[in-house]
């Protein structure tokens, strides 16, 4: 649950309705673990949206690293506005700490909000 999330069940899938997409609802890391166990993809793609929280983004990145020997990860809301803005700094800090700790490459958009960062381990 997060204040910015859609809360009406019939509205959650409105942007992908009719597309060949499987939606999962729950803790991202728990769901990812289940999907990986069932499908065993060669190079899974993860989308991390940690609700502007350092703890959630970092936990999911570390968890993905543990369950996927090879992966590509997009992290959402990683445009750093600066500490004076007091908003949207934590996802950037979590990605920064994670890539530093694991010596991973990162590509980031720096054109403005919301910002996306991509990292991978092959």
N, C-alpha and C positions, 0 to 999 in steps of 0.2 A: 504494500500500500504506500502510495505517495500522493501528495496533494495535486501534482501535475498529471497523474495517470488518469486514464478514462475509467470511470467506475461503473458505468452501465454495461452489463454483460453483452447486450446486442450491439453496442457501439465499438467494442474492442477490435473487431475484425473488419471494420467498415472500409479500410483502405486496401485490404488485400482480398476482399470478398470476390470470389470467382477466379482467383489466381491459383496456380498449383503450389500452395503454401500450406504447411502444417504449422499451426499455432500451438504453443505450449505456454501454460500459465503456472507460475510457481517460482521458487528460488532458482535463479539462473544457473548456478553451479550444480544444484541437484538435478535439474532437468537436463543439463548438458551431459552429466555423467550417465544418465539413463539413455539418452539418445546415442551417445558414443558406444555404449555397450550393445545396443541393438543394431546399429547401422555400420559400425567400424569403418568410417571413411578414411581414405588415405591422407587427406589434408583438410581437416575441418576448418570452417570459418566461424568465428565467434564474434558476436556483437555485445559489448559490455556497456551497459548504461547503469551506473551505480547510484543514481539519484543524488548526484552532487556530493557524494560522501567518499572521503579518502578510504575509510575502512572497507566499504562495500566494493569499491573499484579494486583496491589492492588485494582483498580476499579473493575476488573472482579471478583476477589475473594469476595469482599464485595457485589457485585451485585448478585453473585450466592448464597451467604449466605441469602440474602433478598428474593430471589425467590424460593429457594428450602429448605424446612424444614429438609430434609435428603439428603445428597449428599456425593459423593466421588470425590475428585479433584486431578488431576495430574497437576503439574506446571512444565513447560519445562524451560531449561536453568538456573537451580538453583545451579549449581556447583560454589561455591565461589572461585574465583581465588585470591582474595585479592585486596585491593584498589590500590596497586602498579601496577597491570595489567591494570587497567583502562578500563576493558571490562567485561561484563557479571556479574556485581555485583548487579545491581538493582533488577532482579527477586528474587534473594536470600533475599535481604533486604525486599522486599515487602511481601514475604511468612513469613519471620521471624516476621515482625510487625503484620501481620494478625493473625498468630497462637498465638502470645503473647496477643493480644487484645481480642481474643475470647476464650483463654485457650483451644486450640485444639491440638490434637496429630499430629505429623508429622514424616514421614519416608523419608529419603533422600538417594540417591546414592551419594557417595563421591569418586567415582573411577576415576573421570575426566570428561571432557566435553562430552556432554552438561549438564549432571546432570538432575535428575528428583526428585521432591518432591511430596509426597502423603499426603493429609490430608483428614479428614472426620468428619462429624457430623451426628450422628444417633438419 
